[in-house]
């Protein structure tokens, strides 16, 4: 909580995350300052020697290279020219935001990639049609994770299938993991509510709370764009296709068993090489220019990589402190089968908010919630859906969430401004989800 409060008060995310890590290590070291320094150093050394974390940090850096390349090549301008002039699909602030919304839904392979692509497309549209970067960050964030938690042909599906399969192996529940997951998705109320609320906000131009103050006072002068959209489309198609291929390869023929971090890491390498080949064939940029733009993009993402590293560190500390189990224990006060889904949703939301990770929340809550539901004869699928919904909702509200950080970066928005402006919409979607869980509890149980 120290990290969250400091982030909101000081708007300095790195400092706040570091303070949270140190505070946690002080508790774990039983207030021994020398031991705290040692354990903090060991924590970061461990993180930097963990393969999947290194691959994730490398992905964060390399994706900056890809974004700069598709921009400098004229790919982004070409895409906007196509939808704005040739196809006449974008004519207003609403249609521009709807385009970003649709991109966020269509690219469901990985939440970070979804936010980054949608943000890259939305930035110039934001300047042209005078909607704030905070509004853009909200649309990017509120489509990426919800869509990835509904269309589960990605790392999200692999993680959730594994957690459910573990409960089947433990004889907590019977049946097939895929069938259970498909049932749980039906009850992923927050994801559906967030997508619905985001669409309504875009269509009717609803700005509430801090978002109202972030909207430009006057319309911008419309800009004209030119370029070749294929200089953006080809790298993105290669990137998305490569993620599927490497998921299939690392999963021995089953994409739902593949390694998400490994797949994204190698997909970015393939994308950078493909961009170089394409740009050289069409003489868009030299090898030297490609290298310089790639390095510039990588440098621009070093701050985000640092924030991600500290976010992983504070996640490790909260895990060692058993923060998740402590929060989940309060669900025992709501053991009625009717209200269990709502109680689990609240517990998962608080946990994801406090830890800044939806995946960590899934990993902690699923082994607790499923046996709990089976023990009190509640509907297990509803409880699974509550875990997924709560994880995404709490993650959306948390200033220490990696997906929230990436969404604000992708939109070019101040991170704390994004958290504050998104919060009212996320809470409203969360309240809708809570009411639906209570209703479903009454109807099903």
C-alpha positions as CSV (number, residue, x, y, z in Angstrom):
1,X,0.0,0.0,0.0
2,X,2.9,2.3,0.6
3,X,3.9,2.2,-3.1
4,X,0.3,2.9,-4.2
5,X,-0.2,5.9,-1.8
6,X,3.2,7.4,-2.7
7,X,2.6,7.0,-6.4
8,X,-0.7,8.9,-6.1
9,X,0.8,11.6,-3.9
10,X,4.2,12.2,-5.5
11,X,3.5,11.0,-9.1
12,X,7.0,9.5,-9.1
13,X,6.4,5.9,-10.0
14,X,9.9,4.5,-9.7
15,X,10.6,6.1,-6.3
16,X,7.2,4.9,-5.1
17,X,7.8,1.3,-6.2
18,X,11.3,1.3,-4.7
19,X,9.9,2.6,-1.4
20,X,7.3,-0.2,-1.5
21,X,10.0,-2.9,-2.1
22,X,12.2,-1.6,0.7
23,X,9.2,-1.4,3.1
24,X,8.3,-5.0,2.3
25,X,11.9,-6.1,2.7
26,X,12.1,-4.3,6.1
27,X,9.2,-6.4,7.3
28,X,10.5,-9.6,5.9
29,X,13.9,-8.9,7.5
30,X,12.3,-8.2,10.9
31,X,13.4,-4.6,10.8
32,X,17.1,-5.5,10.5
33,X,18.5,-2.7,8.2
34,X,21.6,-4.6,7.2
35,X,19.7,-7.7,6.3
36,X,17.2,-5.4,4.4
37,X,20.0,-4.1,2.2
38,X,21.3,-7.5,1.5
39,X,17.8,-9.1,0.8
40,X,16.9,-6.1,-1.5
41,X,20.1,-6.6,-3.5
42,X,19.5,-10.3,-3.7
43,X,16.0,-9.8,-4.9
44,X,17.0,-7.7,-7.9
45,X,19.9,-10.1,-8.7
46,X,17.4,-12.9,-8.7
47,X,15.0,-11.0,-10.9
48,X,17.7,-10.1,-13.4
49,X,18.8,-13.8,-13.6
50,X,15.2,-15.1,-14.2
51,X,14.8,-15.9,-17.9
52,X,11.2,-14.9,-18.3
53,X,11.7,-11.6,-16.6
54,X,14.7,-10.8,-18.8
55,X,12.7,-11.7,-21.9
56,X,9.9,-9.5,-20.7
57,X,12.2,-6.5,-20.1
58,X,13.8,-7.2,-23.5
59,X,10.4,-7.2,-25.1
60,X,9.5,-3.9,-23.5
61,X,12.7,-2.4,-25.0
62,X,12.4,-4.0,-28.4
63,X,8.8,-3.0,-28.9
64,X,9.9,0.6,-28.6
65,X,12.2,-0.1,-31.5
66,X,9.3,-1.5,-33.6
67,X,7.0,1.5,-32.8
68,X,9.7,4.0,-33.8
69,X,10.4,2.0,-37.0
70,X,6.8,1.8,-38.2
71,X,6.5,5.6,-37.4
72,X,9.7,6.7,-39.2
73,X,9.0,4.5,-42.2
74,X,5.7,6.3,-42.8
75,X,3.6,3.2,-41.9
76,X,1.5,4.9,-39.2
77,X,0.9,8.0,-41.3
78,X,0.0,5.8,-44.2
79,X,-2.5,3.9,-42.2
80,X,-4.1,7.0,-40.9
81,X,-4.1,8.5,-44.5
82,X,-5.9,5.3,-45.7
83,X,-8.6,5.3,-43.0
84,X,-9.0,9.1,-42.9
85,X,-8.8,10.0,-46.6
86,X,-9.0,7.0,-48.9
87,X,-11.6,5.1,-47.0
88,X,-13.1,8.1,-45.2
89,X,-13.6,6.0,-42.0
90,X,-12.3,8.6,-39.6
91,X,-13.9,12.0,-39.7
92,X,-14.4,12.9,-36.0
93,X,-13.1,12.4,-32.5
94,X,-15.7,9.6,-32.0
95,X,-14.7,7.7,-35.2
96,X,-11.0,8.1,-34.3
97,X,-11.5,6.6,-30.8
98,X,-13.7,3.9,-32.3
99,X,-10.8,2.9,-34.6
100,X,-8.5,2.6,-31.6
101,X,-11.2,0.6,-29.8
102,X,-11.6,-1.8,-32.7
103,X,-7.8,-2.2,-32.9
104,X,-7.8,-3.0,-29.2
105,X,-10.4,-5.8,-29.8
106,X,-9.0,-7.3,-32.9
107,X,-5.4,-7.7,-31.6
108,X,-6.1,-10.0,-28.7
109,X,-2.8,-11.9,-28.7
110,X,-1.2,-10.1,-25.7
111,X,-2.4,-7.2,-23.7
112,X,0.9,-5.2,-23.9
113,X,1.1,-5.6,-27.7
114,X,-2.6,-4.6,-27.9
115,X,-2.0,-1.4,-26.0
116,X,1.2,-0.5,-27.8
117,X,-0.3,-0.9,-31.3
118,X,-3.5,0.9,-30.4
119,X,-1.5,3.7,-28.8
120,X,0.8,4.1,-31.8
121,X,-2.2,4.5,-34.1
122,X,-4.1,6.7,-31.6
123,X,-1.4,9.3,-30.9
124,X,-1.5,11.2,-34.2
125,X,-5.3,10.9,-34.2
126,X,-5.4,12.5,-30.8
127,X,-3.5,15.5,-32.1
128,X,-5.7,15.8,-35.1
129,X,-9.1,15.4,-33.5
130,X,-8.4,17.0,-30.1
131,X,-9.0,14.3,-27.6
132,X,-6.7,13.9,-24.7
133,X,-3.9,11.4,-24.3
134,X,-5.6,10.3,-21.1
135,X,-8.7,9.4,-23.1
136,X,-6.6,7.4,-25.5
137,X,-4.8,5.6,-22.6
138,X,-8.2,4.7,-21.1
139,X,-9.4,3.2,-24.4
140,X,-6.1,1.3,-24.9
141,X,-6.1,-0.1,-21.3
142,X,-9.9,-0.9,-21.2
143,X,-9.8,-3.0,-24.4
144,X,-6.4,-4.8,-24.1
145,X,-6.7,-6.9,-20.9
146,X,-10.5,-7.4,-21.1
147,X,-10.3,-8.8,-24.6
148,X,-7.3,-11.0,-23.8
149,X,-9.3,-12.4,-20.8
150,X,-12.2,-13.2,-23.1
151,X,-10.6,-14.5,-26.3
152,X,-8.1,-16.8,-24.6
153,X,-6.0,-17.9,-27.5
154,X,-3.0,-16.4,-25.8
155,X,-0.8,-16.6,-22.7
156,X,-3.9,-15.7,-20.5
157,X,-5.6,-18.9,-21.7
158,X,-2.5,-20.9,-21.1
159,X,-2.1,-19.7,-17.5
160,X,-5.8,-20.2,-16.6
161,X,-6.0,-23.6,-18.2
162,X,-3.0,-24.7,-16.2
163,X,-4.5,-23.4,-12.9
164,X,-7.8,-25.2,-13.6
165,X,-6.0,-28.4,-14.7
166,X,-4.2,-28.3,-11.3
167,X,-7.6,-28.3,-9.5
168,X,-8.8,-31.2,-11.7
169,X,-5.6,-33.1,-10.8
170,X,-6.2,-32.4,-7.1
171,X,-9.7,-33.8,-7.5
172,X,-11.2,-30.6,-6.4
173,X,-13.4,-30.6,-9.4
174,X,-14.1,-33.1,-12.2
175,X,-14.2,-32.7,-15.9
176,X,-12.1,-31.1,-18.7
177,X,-10.1,-27.9,-18.1
178,X,-11.1,-26.4,-21.5
179,X,-14.8,-26.9,-20.7
180,X,-14.5,-25.3,-17.3
181,X,-12.6,-22.3,-18.8
182,X,-15.2,-21.7,-21.5
183,X,-17.9,-21.7,-18.7
184,X,-15.9,-19.3,-16.6
185,X,-15.5,-16.9,-19.5
186,X,-19.3,-16.5,-19.7
187,X,-19.1,-15.1,-16.1
188,X,-16.2,-12.8,-16.8
189,X,-18.5,-9.9,-16.1
190,X,-16.0,-7.2,-15.6
191,X,-14.3,-7.7,-19.0
192,X,-17.7,-7.5,-20.8
193,X,-18.8,-4.5,-18.7
194,X,-15.5,-2.7,-19.3
195,X,-15.8,-3.2,-23.1
196,X,-19.4,-2.1,-23.0
197,X,-18.8,1.0,-20.9
198,X,-15.8,2.0,-23.0
199,X,-17.9,1.8,-26.2
200,X,-20.7,3.9,-24.6
201,X,-18.1,6.5,-23.3
202,X,-16.7,6.8,-26.9
203,X,-20.0,6.9,-28.6
204,X,-21.6,9.6,-26.4
205,X,-18.4,11.4,-25.6
206,X,-18.8,11.0,-21.8
207,X,-16.1,12.7,-19.8
208,X,-16.4,12.5,-16.0
209,X,-14.2,13.3,-13.0
210,X,-10.5,14.1,-13.8
211,X,-11.1,13.1,-17.4
212,X,-13.2,16.2,-18.0
213,X,-10.2,18.4,-17.0
214,X,-7.8,16.5,-19.4
215,X,-9.9,17.2,-22.5
216,X,-8.5,19.9,-24.8
217,X,-10.5,23.2,-24.7
218,X,-10.4,23.7,-28.4
219,X,-10.3,21.5,-31.5
220,X,-6.9,21.0,-33.2
221,X,-6.3,21.9,-36.8
222,X,-6.8,18.8,-38.9
223,X,-3.6,17.4,-40.2
224,X,-3.0,15.5,-43.5
225,X,-1.1,12.3,-43.5
226,X,0.7,10.4,-46.3
227,X,2.8,7.3,-46.5
228,X,2.4,3.5,-47.0
229,X,0.3,1.7,-44.5
230,X,2.0,-1.6,-45.4
231,X,5.1,-0.4,-43.7
232,X,3.1,-0.6,-40.5
233,X,0.8,-3.5,-41.4
234,X,3.5,-6.0,-42.4
235,X,5.6,-5.7,-39.2
236,X,2.4,-6.0,-37.1
237,X,1.2,-9.0,-39.1
238,X,4.6,-10.6,-38.7
239,X,4.6,-9.9,-35.0
240,X,1.2,-11.3,-34.3
241,X,1.8,-14.3,-36.5
242,X,5.2,-15.0,-34.9
243,X,3.7,-14.9,-31.4
244,X,1.2,-17.7,-32.5
245,X,4.0,-19.6,-34.2
246,X,6.3,-19.5,-31.2
247,X,3.4,-20.4,-28.8
248,X,2.8,-23.4,-31.0
249,X,6.5,-24.2,-31.1
250,X,7.2,-23.8,-27.4
251,X,4.0,-25.7,-26.6
252,X,4.9,-28.7,-28.7
253,X,2.1,-28.2,-31.1
254,X,-0.4,-26.7,-28.5
255,X,-0.5,-22.9,-28.4
256,X,-2.3,-22.9,-25.1
257,X,0.7,-24.7,-23.5
258,X,3.4,-22.4,-25.1
259,X,5.5,-19.9,-23.2
260,X,4.2,-16.4,-23.5
261,X,7.4,-14.6,-22.6
262,X,9.5,-16.7,-24.9
263,X,7.1,-16.3,-27.8
264,X,6.9,-12.6,-27.5
265,X,10.6,-12.2,-27.2
266,X,11.4,-14.1,-30.3
267,X,8.5,-12.6,-32.2
268,X,9.9,-9.1,-31.6
269,X,13.3,-10.3,-33.0
270,X,11.6,-11.7,-36.1
271,X,9.6,-8.5,-36.5
272,X,12.7,-6.2,-36.4
273,X,14.4,-8.4,-39.0
274,X,11.3,-8.5,-41.2
275,X,11.0,-4.7,-40.9
276,X,14.7,-4.3,-42.0
277,X,14.1,-6.6,-45.0
278,X,10.9,-4.8,-46.1
279,X,12.4,-1.3,-45.7
280,X,15.5,-2.2,-47.6
281,X,13.5,-3.8,-50.5
282,X,11.4,-0.6,-50.8
283,X,14.4,1.6,-50.1
284,X,12.6,3.3,-47.2
285,X,15.7,3.5,-44.9
286,X,19.3,2.2,-44.9
287,X,20.6,-0.4,-42.5
288,X,22.3,2.4,-40.6
289,X,19.0,4.4,-40.3
290,X,17.2,1.2,-39.3
291,X,19.8,0.6,-36.5
292,X,19.7,4.2,-35.3
293,X,15.9,4.3,-35.2
294,X,15.9,0.9,-33.4
295,X,18.3,2.2,-30.8
296,X,16.3,5.4,-30.3
297,X,13.2,3.4,-29.8
298,X,14.9,1.1,-27.3
299,X,16.3,4.0,-25.4
300,X,12.8,5.6,-25.1
301,X,11.6,2.4,-23.4
302,X,14.4,2.1,-20.8
303,X,12.3,4.0,-18.2
304,X,9.4,1.7,-18.8
305,X,11.6,-1.4,-18.5
306,X,12.9,0.0,-15.2
307,X,9.4,0.5,-13.9
308,X,8.5,-3.0,-15.0
309,X,11.5,-4.4,-13.1
310,X,10.4,-2.6,-9.9
311,X,6.8,-3.8,-10.5
312,X,8.1,-7.4,-10.6
313,X,10.1,-6.7,-7.5
314,X,7.2,-5.4,-5.5
315,X,5.1,-8.4,-6.8
316,X,7.7,-10.7,-5.4
317,X,7.8,-9.0,-2.0
318,X,4.0,-9.0,-1.7
319,X,4.1,-12.7,-2.5
320,X,6.6,-13.4,0.2
321,X,4.5,-11.4,2.6
322,X,1.5,-13.6,1.6
323,X,-0.5,-10.5,0.9
324,X,-2.8,-12.4,-1.4
325,X,-3.6,-15.1,1.0
326,X,-4.3,-12.6,3.7
327,X,-6.8,-10.7,1.5
328,X,-8.4,-13.9,0.3
329,X,-9.0,-15.1,3.8
330,X,-11.7,-12.4,4.2
331,X,-13.8,-14.3,1.6
332,X,-14.6,-16.7,4.4
333,X,-16.9,-14.1,5.8
334,X,-19.1,-14.6,2.8
335,X,-19.5,-18.3,2.6
336,X,-23.1,-18.3,1.3
337,X,-23.2,-19.9,-2.1
338,X,-25.3,-17.0,-3.3
339,X,-22.8,-14.3,-2.5
340,X,-19.6,-16.3,-2.9
341,X,-19.0,-15.1,-6.5
342,X,-19.4,-11.4,-5.4
343,X,-17.1,-12.0,-2.4
344,X,-14.4,-13.6,-4.5
345,X,-14.7,-10.8,-7.0
346,X,-14.1,-8.2,-4.3
347,X,-11.2,-10.2,-2.7
348,X,-9.5,-10.7,-6.1
349,X,-10.0,-7.0,-7.0
350,X,-8.4,-5.8,-3.8
351,X,-5.5,-8.3,-4.2
352,X,-4.8,-7.2,-7.8
353,X,-5.0,-3.6,-6.8
354,X,-2.5,-4.1,-3.9
355,X,-0.1,-6.3,-5.9
356,X,-0.5,-4.8,-9.3
357,X,-0.8,-8.1,-11.1
358,X,-3.8,-9.9,-12.6
359,X,-1.8,-13.0,-13.4
360,X,-0.5,-13.2,-9.9
361,X,-4.0,-12.8,-8.6
362,X,-5.2,-15.6,-10.8
363,X,-2.4,-17.8,-9.5
364,X,-3.2,-17.1,-5.8
365,X,-7.0,-16.9,-5.9
366,X,-7.9,-19.8,-8.2
367,X,-6.4,-22.5,-5.9
368,X,-8.3,-20.9,-3.0
369,X,-11.6,-20.0,-4.6
370,X,-12.3,-23.2,-6.5
371,X,-12.0,-25.6,-3.4
372,X,-14.0,-23.0,-1.5
373,X,-16.8,-23.0,-4.0
374,X,-16.8,-26.8,-4.2
375,X,-16.9,-27.0,-0.4
376,X,-20.0,-24.8,0.0
377,X,-21.7,-26.2,-3.0
378,X,-21.6,-23.0,-5.0
379,X,-21.4,-22.7,-8.8
380,X,-17.7,-23.2,-9.5
381,X,-17.8,-21.5,-13.0
382,X,-19.2,-18.3,-11.5
383,X,-16.4,-18.3,-8.9
384,X,-13.8,-18.9,-11.6
385,X,-15.2,-16.0,-13.6
386,X,-15.1,-13.9,-10.4
387,X,-11.4,-14.6,-10.0
388,X,-10.7,-13.5,-13.6
389,X,-12.9,-10.4,-13.4
390,X,-11.5,-9.3,-10.1
391,X,-7.9,-9.8,-11.3
392,X,-8.5,-7.6,-14.4
393,X,-10.6,-5.0,-12.4
394,X,-8.0,-4.5,-9.6
395,X,-5.2,-4.4,-12.2
396,X,-7.0,-1.7,-14.1
397,X,-7.2,0.5,-11.0
398,X,-3.7,-0.1,-9.7
399,X,-0.9,2.5,-10.3
400,X,1.7,-0.2,-9.9
401,X,0.3,-2.5,-12.6
402,X,2.5,-3.3,-15.5
403,X,-0.3,-3.2,-18.0
404,X,-1.5,0.2,-16.7
405,X,2.1,1.5,-17.0
406,X,2.4,0.2,-20.6
407,X,-1.0,1.7,-21.6
408,X,-0.1,5.2,-20.4
409,X,3.3,4.9,-22.1
410,X,1.7,3.8,-25.4
411,X,-0.7,6.7,-25.4
412,X,2.0,9.2,-24.4
413,X,0.1,10.1,-21.2
414,X,1.4,10.8,-17.7
415,X,1.0,7.6,-15.8
416,X,-0.6,8.9,-12.7
417,X,-3.0,11.1,-14.8
418,X,-4.0,7.9,-16.6
419,X,-4.7,6.1,-13.3
420,X,-6.8,9.0,-12.0
421,X,-8.8,9.6,-15.2
422,X,-9.5,5.9,-15.8
423,X,-10.5,5.1,-12.2
424,X,-14.1,6.4,-12.3
425,X,-14.9,4.4,-15.5
426,X,-13.2,1.3,-14.1
427,X,-15.1,1.5,-10.8
428,X,-18.4,2.0,-12.6
429,X,-17.7,-1.2,-14.7
430,X,-16.7,-2.9,-11.5
431,X,-20.0,-2.0,-9.8
432,X,-21.9,-3.4,-12.8
433,X,-19.8,-6.6,-12.5
434,X,-20.5,-6.8,-8.8
435,X,-24.3,-6.5,-9.3
436,X,-24.1,-9.2,-12.0
437,X,-22.3,-11.6,-9.7
438,X,-24.9,-11.1,-7.0
439,X,-27.7,-11.6,-9.6
440,X,-26.0,-14.7,-11.0
441,X,-25.6,-16.1,-7.5
442,X,-29.3,-15.8,-6.8
443,X,-30.3,-17.2,-10.2
444,X,-27.8,-20.1,-10.4
445,X,-27.5,-21.1,-6.8
